[in-house]
């Protein structure tokens, strides 16, 4: 990482990581397994996963892995996964991580196409707020127990920025082992 980027990351991690995404529309916003959410930002390219032979005992898994998978991916990928969240539209709650699949899918439709305007972090309670231009808001808060990562932002062929419940963050390569990750406390930025 260049020295200038390291300096910004030590004093204002959000500015260093999210600045290129601000004003970009979120696209292909989807619900994954359970209440996980994914967002794509930036120019799309096709990601192609070639068929592989799976050792799984499940015929369905072997069949799925034996297919070629082609999907559009963005320059940046936001994955919200180990936290409670709620989605609002113009201040009205659309869904939360405890909602029905139908309501969570509605939340993804509400956020899809909206431009990301700001990301605010409160390290004291481990929460974060993603604000969008057409009145959409995604709020995250940590699970009551554990110290899980709440979300991560990865850049194609670049580092992964992760945020967890204790207000710490990590910037690492996608192949960094968990024991090798370096978690840093959120810096206090005086105003």
Backbone as JSON Lines, residues from 0, in Angstrom:
{"i":0,"aa":"X","n":[0.84,-1.16,0.0],"ca":[0.0,0.0,0.0],"c":[0.9,1.24,0.0]}
{"i":1,"aa":"X","n":[0.62,2.24,-0.85],"ca":[1.44,3.45,-0.87],"c":[1.4,4.17,0.48]}
{"i":2,"aa":"X","n":[2.5,4.91,0.8],"ca":[2.6,5.6,2.09],"c":[1.46,6.58,2.31]}
{"i":3,"aa":"X","n":[1.05,7.3,1.27],"ca":[-0.03,8.27,1.42],"c":[-1.33,7.57,1.83]}
{"i":4,"aa":"X","n":[-1.62,6.41,1.25],"ca":[-2.82,5.66,1.59],"c":[-2.73,5.14,3.02]}
{"i":5,"aa":"X","n":[-1.54,4.67,3.44],"ca":[-1.37,4.2,4.82],"c":[-1.66,5.34,5.79]}
{"i":6,"aa":"X","n":[-1.19,6.55,5.49],"ca":[-1.42,7.7,6.36],"c":[-2.9,8.01,6.48]}
{"i":7,"aa":"X","n":[-3.63,8.02,5.37],"ca":[-5.07,8.27,5.4],"c":[-5.77,7.18,6.18]}
{"i":8,"aa":"X","n":[-5.37,5.92,5.98],"ca":[-6.02,4.81,6.66],"c":[-5.82,4.9,8.17]}
{"i":9,"aa":"X","n":[-4.7,5.41,8.62],"ca":[-4.45,5.5,10.05],"c":[-5.26,6.62,10.7]}
{"i":10,"aa":"X","n":[-5.61,7.64,9.95],"ca":[-6.33,8.77,10.53],"c":[-7.82,8.78,10.17]}
{"i":11,"aa":"X","n":[-8.15,8.41,8.95],"ca":[-9.55,8.44,8.51],"c":[-9.82,7.27,7.57]}
{"i":12,"aa":"X","n":[-10.01,6.06,8.12],"ca":[-10.17,4.89,7.25],"c":[-11.34,4.99,6.28]}
{"i":13,"aa":"X","n":[-12.45,5.6,6.7],"ca":[-13.61,5.68,5.81],"c":[-13.29,6.53,4.59]}
{"i":14,"aa":"X","n":[-12.59,7.65,4.8],"ca":[-12.25,8.51,3.66],"c":[-11.37,7.76,2.69]}
{"i":15,"aa":"X","n":[-10.41,7.01,3.21],"ca":[-9.49,6.29,2.35],"c":[-10.13,5.15,1.59]}
{"i":16,"aa":"X","n":[-11.12,4.51,2.18],"ca":[-11.72,3.33,1.55],"c":[-12.96,3.68,0.74]}
{"i":17,"aa":"X","n":[-13.87,4.46,1.29],"ca":[-15.17,4.68,0.64],"c":[-15.22,5.87,-0.31]}
{"i":18,"aa":"X","n":[-14.23,6.74,-0.3],"ca":[-14.27,7.92,-1.16],"c":[-14.54,7.59,-2.63]}
{"i":19,"aa":"X","n":[-13.9,6.56,-3.2],"ca":[-14.16,6.28,-4.62],"c":[-15.58,5.77,-4.91]}
{"i":20,"aa":"X","n":[-16.3,5.3,-3.88],"ca":[-17.65,4.77,-4.07],"c":[-18.74,5.82,-3.94]}
{"i":21,"aa":"X","n":[-18.41,6.92,-3.24],"ca":[-19.44,7.92,-2.99],"c":[-19.96,8.47,-4.31]}
{"i":22,"aa":"X","n":[-21.26,8.55,-4.39],"ca":[-22.01,8.99,-5.57],"c":[-22.13,7.91,-6.64]}
{"i":23,"aa":"X","n":[-21.6,6.72,-6.4],"ca":[-21.8,5.61,-7.34],"c":[-23.09,4.88,-6.99]}
{"i":24,"aa":"X","n":[-23.85,4.45,-8.0],"ca":[-25.06,3.68,-7.7],"c":[-24.72,2.25,-7.29]}
{"i":25,"aa":"X","n":[-25.46,1.75,-6.3],"ca":[-25.39,0.34,-5.94],"c":[-26.18,-0.43,-6.99]}
{"i":26,"aa":"X","n":[-25.66,-1.57,-7.4],"ca":[-26.4,-2.38,-8.37],"c":[-26.25,-3.85,-8.02]}
{"i":27,"aa":"X","n":[-27.16,-4.64,-8.58],"ca":[-27.19,-6.08,-8.28],"c":[-27.24,-6.3,-6.77]}
{"i":28,"aa":"X","n":[-28.01,-5.46,-6.08],"ca":[-28.19,-5.62,-4.63],"c":[-29.04,-6.87,-4.42]}
{"i":29,"aa":"X","n":[-28.51,-7.8,-3.64],"ca":[-29.19,-9.09,-3.48],"c":[-29.12,-9.57,-2.03]}
{"i":30,"aa":"X","n":[-30.09,-10.4,-1.69],"ca":[-30.06,-11.12,-0.42],"c":[-29.38,-12.45,-0.69]}
{"i":31,"aa":"X","n":[-28.44,-12.79,0.14],"ca":[-27.76,-14.08,0.03],"c":[-28.39,-15.07,0.98]}
{"i":32,"aa":"X","n":[-27.59,-15.95,1.5],"ca":[-28.06,-16.94,2.46],"c":[-28.53,-16.24,3.73]}
{"i":33,"aa":"X","n":[-29.7,-16.64,4.22],"ca":[-30.24,-16.02,5.43],"c":[-30.5,-14.55,5.2]}
{"i":34,"aa":"X","n":[-29.89,-13.71,6.03],"ca":[-30.11,-12.27,5.91],"c":[-28.9,-11.53,5.34]}
{"i":35,"aa":"X","n":[-27.96,-12.25,4.75],"ca":[-26.78,-11.59,4.17],"c":[-27.21,-10.73,2.98]}
{"i":36,"aa":"X","n":[-26.54,-9.6,2.81],"ca":[-26.81,-8.7,1.68],"c":[-25.52,-8.46,0.91]}
{"i":37,"aa":"X","n":[-25.63,-8.34,-0.41],"ca":[-24.48,-7.98,-1.23],"c":[-24.84,-6.82,-2.14]}
{"i":38,"aa":"X","n":[-23.85,-5.97,-2.39],"ca":[-23.99,-4.79,-3.25],"c":[-22.8,-4.76,-4.19]}
{"i":39,"aa":"X","n":[-23.01,-4.35,-5.42],"ca":[-21.93,-4.11,-6.36],"c":[-21.89,-2.61,-6.64]}
{"i":40,"aa":"X","n":[-20.67,-2.08,-6.84],"ca":[-20.46,-0.68,-7.19],"c":[-19.41,-0.6,-8.27]}
{"i":41,"aa":"X","n":[-19.51,0.39,-9.14],"ca":[-18.49,0.62,-10.16],"c":[-18.76,-0.16,-11.43]}
{"i":42,"aa":"X","n":[-17.79,-0.07,-12.34],"ca":[-17.92,-0.68,-13.66],"c":[-18.04,-2.2,-13.56]}
{"i":43,"aa":"X","n":[-19.02,-2.77,-14.25],"ca":[-19.17,-4.23,-14.2],"c":[-18.22,-4.95,-15.16]}
{"i":44,"aa":"X","n":[-17.83,-6.14,-14.75],"ca":[-17.15,-7.08,-15.65],"c":[-17.8,-8.44,-15.4]}
{"i":45,"aa":"X","n":[-17.54,-9.37,-16.28],"ca":[-18.06,-10.71,-16.08],"c":[-17.06,-11.55,-15.3]}
{"i":46,"aa":"X","n":[-17.55,-12.19,-14.27],"ca":[-16.76,-13.14,-13.5],"c":[-17.15,-14.53,-13.99]}
{"i":47,"aa":"X","n":[-16.17,-15.32,-14.38],"ca":[-16.44,-16.65,-14.91],"c":[-15.75,-17.69,-14.04]}
{"i":48,"aa":"X","n":[-16.57,-18.55,-13.43],"ca":[-16.03,-19.66,-12.65],"c":[-16.24,-20.92,-13.49]}
{"i":49,"aa":"X","n":[-15.14,-21.53,-13.81],"ca":[-15.19,-22.74,-14.63],"c":[-15.73,-23.92,-13.8]}
{"i":50,"aa":"X","n":[-16.28,-24.93,-14.46],"ca":[-16.78,-26.1,-13.74],"c":[-15.65,-26.79,-12.97]}
{"i":51,"aa":"X","n":[-16.01,-27.31,-11.8],"ca":[-15.06,-28.06,-10.99],"c":[-15.71,-29.38,-10.55]}
{"i":52,"aa":"X","n":[-14.88,-30.36,-10.3],"ca":[-15.37,-31.62,-9.78],"c":[-15.4,-31.51,-8.27]}
{"i":53,"aa":"X","n":[-16.59,-31.63,-7.7],"ca":[-16.75,-31.49,-6.25],"c":[-16.73,-32.86,-5.58]}
{"i":54,"aa":"X","n":[-16.03,-32.97,-4.46],"ca":[-16.03,-34.23,-3.7],"c":[-17.26,-34.37,-2.8]}
{"i":55,"aa":"X","n":[-18.18,-33.42,-2.87],"ca":[-19.35,-33.44,-2.0],"c":[-20.19,-34.7,-2.2]}
{"i":56,"aa":"X","n":[-20.74,-35.23,-1.12],"ca":[-21.64,-36.38,-1.26],"c":[-23.0,-35.98,-1.83]}
{"i":57,"aa":"X","n":[-23.28,-34.68,-1.87],"ca":[-24.57,-34.2,-2.35],"c":[-24.6,-34.15,-3.88]}
{"i":58,"aa":"X","n":[-25.53,-34.87,-4.51],"ca":[-25.66,-34.8,-5.97],"c":[-25.96,-33.38,-6.46]}
{"i":59,"aa":"X","n":[-26.76,-32.64,-5.69],"ca":[-27.1,-31.27,-6.09],"c":[-25.85,-30.38,-6.11]}
{"i":60,"aa":"X","n":[-25.02,-30.49,-5.07],"ca":[-23.79,-29.7,-5.01],"c":[-22.86,-30.08,-6.15]}
{"i":61,"aa":"X","n":[-22.7,-31.37,-6.41],"ca":[-21.82,-31.82,-7.51],"c":[-22.34,-31.29,-8.84]}
{"i":62,"aa":"X","n":[-23.66,-31.29,-9.03],"ca":[-24.23,-30.77,-10.27],"c":[-23.97,-29.27,-10.41]}
{"i":63,"aa":"X","n":[-24.21,-28.51,-9.34],"ca":[-24.0,-27.06,-9.39],"c":[-22.54,-26.71,-9.63]}
{"i":64,"aa":"X","n":[-21.63,-27.41,-8.95],"ca":[-20.2,-27.13,-9.12],"c":[-19.71,-27.56,-10.5]}
{"i":65,"aa":"X","n":[-20.4,-28.48,-11.12],"ca":[-20.02,-28.94,-12.45],"c":[-20.47,-28.01,-13.57]}
{"i":66,"aa":"X","n":[-21.18,-26.94,-13.21],"ca":[-21.62,-25.96,-14.2],"c":[-20.67,-24.76,-14.22]}
{"i":67,"aa":"X","n":[-20.6,-24.13,-15.38],"ca":[-19.87,-22.85,-15.48],"c":[-20.78,-21.77,-14.93]}
{"i":68,"aa":"X","n":[-20.23,-20.9,-14.12],"ca":[-21.03,-19.81,-13.55],"c":[-20.49,-18.49,-14.07]}
{"i":69,"aa":"X","n":[-21.36,-17.72,-14.71],"ca":[-21.0,-16.41,-15.25],"c":[-21.89,-15.38,-14.57]}
{"i":70,"aa":"X","n":[-21.27,-14.38,-13.97],"ca":[-22.06,-13.34,-13.3],"c":[-21.34,-12.0,-13.38]}
{"i":71,"aa":"X","n":[-22.11,-10.91,-13.44],"ca":[-21.5,-9.59,-13.44],"c":[-21.05,-9.23,-12.03]}
{"i":72,"aa":"X","n":[-19.88,-8.63,-11.92],"ca":[-19.38,-8.13,-10.64],"c":[-18.86,-6.71,-10.85]}
{"i":73,"aa":"X","n":[-18.91,-5.93,-9.79],"ca":[-18.46,-4.55,-9.86],"c":[-17.0,-4.41,-9.48]}
{"i":74,"aa":"X","n":[-16.53,-3.18,-9.59],"ca":[-15.17,-2.87,-9.15],"c":[-15.08,-3.06,-7.63]}
{"i":75,"aa":"X","n":[-16.19,-2.77,-6.91],"ca":[-16.26,-2.94,-5.46],"c":[-17.44,-3.83,-5.12]}
{"i":76,"aa":"X","n":[-17.26,-4.62,-4.07],"ca":[-18.3,-5.54,-3.6],"c":[-18.46,-5.36,-2.1]}
{"i":77,"aa":"X","n":[-19.65,-4.94,-1.67],"ca":[-19.96,-4.79,-0.24],"c":[-20.78,-5.99,0.19]}
{"i":78,"aa":"X","n":[-20.32,-6.64,1.27],"ca":[-20.98,-7.83,1.79],"c":[-21.34,-7.58,3.25]}
{"i":79,"aa":"X","n":[-22.64,-7.54,3.55],"ca":[-23.14,-7.35,4.91],"c":[-23.56,-8.72,5.4]}
{"i":80,"aa":"X","n":[-22.9,-9.26,6.45],"ca":[-23.13,-10.66,6.76],"c":[-23.28,-11.05,8.21]}
{"i":81,"aa":"X","n":[-22.56,-10.57,9.14],"ca":[-22.65,-11.07,10.51],"c":[-23.09,-9.95,11.45]}
{"i":82,"aa":"X","n":[-24.3,-9.46,11.22],"ca":[-24.82,-8.37,12.03],"c":[-26.33,-8.31,11.88]}
{"i":83,"aa":"X","n":[-26.94,-7.55,12.78],"ca":[-28.33,-7.19,12.61],"c":[-28.35,-5.94,11.73]}
{"i":84,"aa":"X","n":[-29.34,-5.83,10.87],"ca":[-29.45,-4.64,10.03],"c":[-30.92,-4.27,9.85]}
{"i":85,"aa":"X","n":[-31.12,-3.04,9.43],"ca":[-32.45,-2.62,9.02],"c":[-32.32,-1.65,7.87]}
{"i":86,"aa":"X","n":[-33.28,-1.72,6.97],"ca":[-33.31,-0.88,5.78],"c":[-34.5,0.06,5.9]}
{"i":87,"aa":"X","n":[-34.23,1.35,5.68],"ca":[-35.28,2.35,5.71],"c":[-35.37,3.04,4.36]}
{"i":88,"aa":"X","n":[-36.56,3.51,4.05],"ca":[-36.77,4.33,2.86],"c":[-37.49,5.59,3.32]}
{"i":89,"aa":"X","n":[-36.8,6.71,3.2],"ca":[-37.33,8.01,3.65],"c":[-37.81,7.93,5.1]}
{"i":90,"aa":"X","n":[-37.03,7.25,5.94],"ca":[-37.31,7.17,7.37],"c":[-38.25,6.05,7.78]}
{"i":91,"aa":"X","n":[-38.87,5.35,6.84],"ca":[-39.8,4.26,7.15],"c":[-39.09,2.92,6.98]}
{"i":92,"aa":"X","n":[-39.17,2.06,8.0],"ca":[-38.49,0.76,7.91],"c":[-39.17,-0.13,6.87]}
{"i":93,"aa":"X","n":[-38.36,-0.67,5.95],"ca":[-38.82,-1.59,4.92],"c":[-38.63,-3.03,5.38]}
{"i":94,"aa":"X","n":[-37.47,-3.3,5.99],"ca":[-37.16,-4.66,6.43],"c":[-35.99,-4.62,7.4]}
{"i":95,"aa":"X","n":[-35.79,-5.74,8.07],"ca":[-34.63,-5.92,8.94],"c":[-34.09,-7.32,8.71]}
{"i":96,"aa":"X","n":[-32.98,-7.62,9.38],"ca":[-32.38,-8.94,9.25],"c":[-33.27,-10.03,9.84]}
{"i":97,"aa":"X","n":[-34.31,-9.64,10.57],"ca":[-35.26,-10.6,11.15],"c":[-36.56,-10.69,10.33]}
{"i":98,"aa":"X","n":[-36.66,-9.96,9.25],"ca":[-37.89,-9.93,8.44],"c":[-38.03,-11.19,7.6]}
{"i":99,"aa":"X","n":[-39.17,-11.3,6.97],"ca":[-39.41,-12.41,6.04],"c":[-38.53,-12.24,4.81]}
{"i":100,"aa":"X","n":[-38.3,-13.33,4.09],"ca":[-37.52,-13.27,2.85],"c":[-38.14,-12.27,1.89]}
{"i":101,"aa":"X","n":[-39.47,-12.23,1.82],"ca":[-40.17,-11.31,0.92],"c":[-39.85,-9.86,1.26]}
{"i":102,"aa":"X","n":[-39.88,-9.53,2.56],"ca":[-39.58,-8.15,2.97],"c":[-38.11,-7.81,2.75]}
{"i":103,"aa":"X","n":[-37.21,-8.78,3.03],"ca":[-35.78,-8.52,2.78],"c":[-35.53,-8.31,1.3]}
{"i":104,"aa":"X","n":[-36.21,-9.08,0.44],"ca":[-36.06,-8.88,-1.01],"c":[-36.57,-7.51,-1.43]}
{"i":105,"aa":"X","n":[-37.63,-7.03,-0.78],"ca":[-38.14,-5.69,-1.06],"c":[-37.08,-4.64,-0.68]}
{"i":106,"aa":"X","n":[-36.39,-4.85,0.43],"ca":[-35.33,-3.92,0.83],"c":[-34.23,-3.86,-0.22]}
{"i":107,"aa":"X","n":[-33.86,-5.0,-0.81],"ca":[-32.82,-4.99,-1.84],"c":[-33.3,-4.21,-3.07]}
{"i":108,"aa":"X","n":[-34.58,-4.34,-3.4],"ca":[-35.12,-3.59,-4.55],"c":[-35.11,-2.09,-4.27]}
{"i":109,"aa":"X","n":[-35.39,-1.71,-3.02],"ca":[-35.39,-0.29,-2.64],"c":[-33.99,0.3,-2.79]}
{"i":110,"aa":"X","n":[-32.96,-0.43,-2.34],"ca":[-31.59,0.09,-2.37],"c":[-30.94,-0.03,-3.74]}
{"i":111,"aa":"X","n":[-31.37,-0.97,-4.56],"ca":[-30.77,-1.18,-5.87],"c":[-30.92,0.08,-6.73]}
{"i":112,"aa":"X","n":[-29.83,0.57,-7.25],"ca":[-29.85,1.75,-8.11],"c":[-29.64,3.06,-7.38]}
{"i":113,"aa":"X","n":[-29.7,3.05,-6.05],"ca":[-29.47,4.29,-5.31],"c":[-27.97,4.55,-5.18]}
{"i":114,"aa":"X","n":[-27.61,5.83,-5.22],"ca":[-26.21,6.23,-5.1],"c":[-25.81,6.29,-3.62]}
{"i":115,"aa":"X","n":[-24.66,5.71,-3.3],"ca":[-24.13,5.77,-1.94],"c":[-23.61,7.18,-1.68]}
{"i":116,"aa":"X","n":[-24.13,7.82,-0.65],"ca":[-23.74,9.21,-0.36],"c":[-22.81,9.33,0.85]}
{"i":117,"aa":"X","n":[-22.99,8.46,1.83],"ca":[-22.11,8.52,3.0],"c":[-22.14,7.19,3.75]}
{"i":118,"aa":"X","n":[-21.08,6.98,4.51],"ca":[-20.97,5.84,5.42],"c":[-20.48,6.41,6.74]}
{"i":119,"aa":"X","n":[-21.25,6.19,7.79],"ca":[-20.89,6.69,9.11],"c":[-20.7,5.51,10.06]}
{"i":120,"aa":"X","n":[-19.68,5.6,10.88],"ca":[-19.32,4.55,11.82],"c":[-19.41,5.11,13.23]}
{"i":121,"aa":"X","n":[-19.97,4.32,14.14],"ca":[-19.94,4.66,15.56],"c":[-19.2,3.53,16.27]}
{"i":122,"aa":"X","n":[-17.88,3.67,16.46],"ca":[-17.1,2.59,17.05],"c":[-17.46,2.29,18.5]}
{"i":123,"aa":"X","n":[-18.1,3.25,19.19],"ca":[-18.47,3.01,20.58],"c":[-19.52,1.92,20.72]}
{"i":124,"aa":"X","n":[-20.44,1.84,19.77],"ca":[-21.45,0.78,19.84],"c":[-21.36,-0.2,18.67]}
{"i":125,"aa":"X","n":[-20.35,-0.04,17.82],"ca":[-20.12,-0.98,16.72],"c":[-21.11,-0.87,15.58]}
{"i":126,"aa":"X","n":[-21.83,0.24,15.49],"ca":[-22.84,0.37,14.44],"c":[-22.28,1.12,13.23]}
{"i":127,"aa":"X","n":[-23.0,1.02,12.13],"ca":[-22.65,1.78,10.93],"c":[-23.92,2.13,10.18]}
{"i":128,"aa":"X","n":[-23.87,3.22,9.41],"ca":[-25.02,3.68,8.64],"c":[-24.57,4.02,7.23]}
{"i":129,"aa":"X","n":[-25.2,3.38,6.25],"ca":[-24.96,3.64,4.84],"c":[-26.15,4.46,4.35]}
{"i":130,"aa":"X","n":[-25.89,5.67,3.84],"ca":[-26.96,6.57,3.39],"c":[-26.89,6.7,1.88]}
{"i":131,"aa":"X","n":[-28.06,6.62,1.24],"ca":[-28.19,6.66,-0.21],"c":[-28.98,7.88,-0.65]}
{"i":132,"aa":"X","n":[-28.87,8.23,-1.93],"ca":[-29.4,9.5,-2.43],"c":[-30.91,9.57,-2.57]}
{"i":133,"aa":"X","n":[-31.61,8.48,-2.7],"ca":[-33.05,8.54,-2.91],"c":[-33.82,8.18,-1.64]}
{"i":134,"aa":"X","n":[-33.19,8.44,-0.49],"ca":[-33.87,8.24,0.78],"c":[-33.62,6.88,1.42]}
{"i":135,"aa":"X","n":[-32.8,6.03,0.81],"ca":[-32.5,4.72,1.38],"c":[-31.43,4.81,2.45]}
{"i":136,"aa":"X","n":[-31.59,4.02,3.48],"ca":[-30.61,3.94,4.56],"c":[-30.47,2.48,4.97]}
{"i":137,"aa":"X","n":[-29.24,2.04,5.17],"ca":[-28.98,0.72,5.71],"c":[-28.2,0.91,7.0]}
{"i":138,"aa":"X","n":[-28.77,0.48,8.11],"ca":[-28.13,0.59,9.41],"c":[-27.7,-0.8,9.86]}
{"i":139,"aa":"X","n":[-26.48,-0.93,10.35],"ca":[-26.02,-2.21,10.89],"c":[-25.66,-2.03,12.36]}
{"i":140,"aa":"X","n":[-25.85,-3.1,13.11],"ca":[-25.42,-3.11,14.5],"c":[-24.97,-4.53,14.82]}
{"i":141,"aa":"X","n":[-24.05,-4.66,15.76],"ca":[-23.49,-5.98,16.03],"c":[-24.49,-6.92,16.7]}
{"i":142,"aa":"X","n":[-24.26,-8.21,16.51],"ca":[-24.99,-9.21,17.28],"c":[-24.69,-9.0,18.76]}
{"i":143,"aa":"X","n":[-25.59,-9.42,19.65],"ca":[-25.36,-9.22,21.09],"c":[-24.1,-9.89,21.63]}
{"i":144,"aa":"X","n":[-23.69,-10.99,21.03],"ca":[-22.53,-11.73,21.52],"c":[-21.52,-11.96,20.4]}
{"i":145,"aa":"X","n":[-20.29,-12.25,20.79],"ca":[-19.24,-12.52,19.81],"c":[-18.59,-11.25,19.33]}
{"i":146,"aa":"X","n":[-17.59,-11.4,18.5],"ca":[-16.88,-10.25,17.94],"c":[-16.74,-10.4,16.44]}
{"i":147,"aa":"X","n":[-17.85,-10.77,15.81],"ca":[-17.84,-11.06,14.38],"c":[-17.64,-9.8,13.55]}
{"i":148,"aa":"X","n":[-17.12,-10.03,12.35],"ca":[-17.09,-8.97,11.35],"c":[-18.53,-8.74,10.91]}
{"i":149,"aa":"X","n":[-18.92,-7.48,10.79],"ca":[-20.28,-7.16,10.36],"c":[-20.39,-7.08,8.85]}
{"i":150,"aa":"X","n":[-19.39,-6.49,8.26],"ca":[-19.42,-6.32,6.8],"c":[-18.0,-6.14,6.29]}
{"i":151,"aa":"X","n":[-17.88,-6.35,4.99],"ca":[-16.58,-6.12,4.35],"c":[-16.8,-5.48,2.98]}
{"i":152,"aa":"X","n":[-15.82,-4.7,2.58],"ca":[-15.82,-4.07,1.27],"c":[-14.54,-4.52,0.57]}
{"i":153,"aa":"X","n":[-14.71,-5.17,-0.57],"ca":[-13.53,-5.62,-1.31],"c":[-13.49,-4.94,-2.66]}
{"i":154,"aa":"X","n":[-12.29,-4.71,-3.11],"ca":[-12.06,-4.14,-4.44],"c":[-11.48,-5.23,-5.32]}
{"i":155,"aa":"X","n":[-12.0,-5.31,-6.53],"ca":[-11.5,-6.31,-7.46],"c":[-9.98,-6.2,-7.55]}
{"i":156,"aa":"X","n":[-9.3,-7.3,-7.35],"ca":[-7.84,-7.35,-7.4],"c":[-7.22,-6.36,-6.41]}
{"i":157,"aa":"X","n":[-7.88,-6.19,-5.26],"ca":[-7.36,-5.26,-4.27],"c":[-7.62,-5.74,-2.87]}
{"i":158,"aa":"X","n":[-7.41,-4.85,-1.91],"ca":[-7.55,-5.24,-0.51],"c":[-9.01,-5.39,-0.08]}
{"i":159,"aa":"X","n":[-9.2,-6.0,1.09],"ca":[-10.51,-6.17,1.7],"c":[-10.52,-5.35,2.99]}
{"i":160,"aa":"X","n":[-11.53,-4.49,3.13],"ca":[-11.71,-3.69,4.33],"c":[-12.85,-4.32,5.12]}
{"i":161,"aa":"X","n":[-12.6,-4.69,6.38],"ca":[-13.62,-5.34,7.22],"c":[-13.83,-4.53,8.48]}
{"i":162,"aa":"X","n":[-15.06,-4.56,8.98],"ca":[-15.43,-3.83,10.19],"c":[-16.13,-4.79,11.13]}
{"i":163,"aa":"X","n":[-15.77,-4.75,12.42],"ca":[-16.39,-5.67,13.36],"c":[-16.99,-4.93,14.56]}
{"i":164,"aa":"X","n":[-17.68,-5.68,15.39],"ca":[-18.52,-5.14,16.47],"c":[-17.77,-4.28,17.48]}
{"i":165,"aa":"X","n":[-16.5,-4.52,17.7],"ca":[-15.77,-3.75,18.7],"c":[-15.26,-2.41,18.16]}
{"i":166,"aa":"X","n":[-15.69,-2.06,16.94],"ca":[-15.28,-0.79,16.35],"c":[-13.92,-0.84,15.72]}
{"i":167,"aa":"X","n":[-13.32,-2.03,15.61],"ca":[-12.02,-2.17,14.96],"c":[-12.21,-2.5,13.49]}
{"i":168,"aa":"X","n":[-11.19,-2.21,12.7],"ca":[-11.22,-2.5,11.28],"c":[-9.93,-3.19,10.87]}
{"i":169,"aa":"X","n":[-9.99,-3.81,9.7],"ca":[-8.84,-4.52,9.17],"c":[-8.79,-4.26,7.67]}
{"i":170,"aa":"X","n":[-7.62,-4.01,7.16],"ca":[-7.4,-3.89,5.72],"c":[-6.39,-4.97,5.37]}
{"i":171,"aa":"X","n":[-6.8,-5.95,4.58],"ca":[-5.92,-7.08,4.27],"c":[-6.16,-7.56,2.85]}
{"i":172,"aa":"X","n":[-5.28,-8.41,2.38],"ca":[-5.48,-9.05,1.1],"c":[-6.52,-10.16,1.25]}
{"i":173,"aa":"X","n":[-7.17,-10.5,0.16],"ca":[-8.22,-11.51,0.23],"c":[-7.7,-12.88,0.64]}
{"i":174,"aa":"X","n":[-6.41,-13.13,0.47],"ca":[-5.85,-14.43,0.84],"c":[-5.15,-14.42,2.2]}
{"i":175,"aa":"X","n":[-5.3,-13.33,2.96],"ca":[-4.69,-13.26,4.29],"c":[-5.42,-14.22,5.23]}
{"i":176,"aa":"X","n":[-4.67,-15.02,5.96],"ca":[-5.25,-15.94,6.92],"c":[-5.76,-15.18,8.14]}
{"i":177,"aa":"X","n":[-6.84,-15.66,8.78],"ca":[-7.39,-14.95,9.93],"c":[-6.36,-14.66,11.02]}
{"i":178,"aa":"X","n":[-5.44,-15.58,11.28],"ca":[-4.42,-15.36,12.32],"c":[-3.44,-14.25,11.95]}
{"i":179,"aa":"X","n":[-3.37,-13.91,10.66],"ca":[-2.43,-12.9,10.19],"c":[-3.06,-11.52,10.03]}
{"i":180,"aa":"X","n":[-4.39,-11.42,10.23],"ca":[-5.07,-10.13,10.08],"c":[-4.66,-9.2,11.22]}
{"i":181,"aa":"X","n":[-4.54,-7.94,10.89],"ca":[-4.18,-6.92,11.9],"c":[-5.37,-5.99,12.08]}
{"i":182,"aa":"X","n":[-6.03,-6.11,13.24],"ca":[-7.2,-5.3,13.56],"c":[-6.77,-4.05,14.31]}
{"i":183,"aa":"X","n":[-7.25,-2.9,13.83],"ca":[-6.87,-1.61,14.4],"c":[-8.1,-0.92,15.01]}
{"i":184,"aa":"X","n":[-7.9,-0.2,16.12],"ca":[-9.03,0.54,16.69],"c":[-9.4,1.7,15.77]}
{"i":185,"aa":"X","n":[-10.69,2.01,15.75],"ca":[-11.16,3.13,14.94],"c":[-10.53,4.42,15.47]}
{"i":186,"aa":"X","n":[-9.89,5.22,14.63],"ca":[-9.21,6.43,15.13],"c":[-10.22,7.51,15.54]}
{"i":187,"aa":"X","n":[-9.84,8.26,16.55],"ca":[-10.62,9.41,16.96],"c":[-10.16,10.58,16.1]}
{"i":188,"aa":"X","n":[-11.08,11.13,15.31],"ca":[-10.74,12.26,14.44],"c":[-11.31,13.51,15.08]}
{"i":189,"aa":"X","n":[-10.43,14.4,15.49],"ca":[-10.9,15.64,16.13],"c":[-11.39,16.62,15.07]}
{"i":190,"aa":"X","n":[-12.45,17.32,15.4],"ca":[-13.07,18.19,14.43],"c":[-12.86,19.59,14.68]}
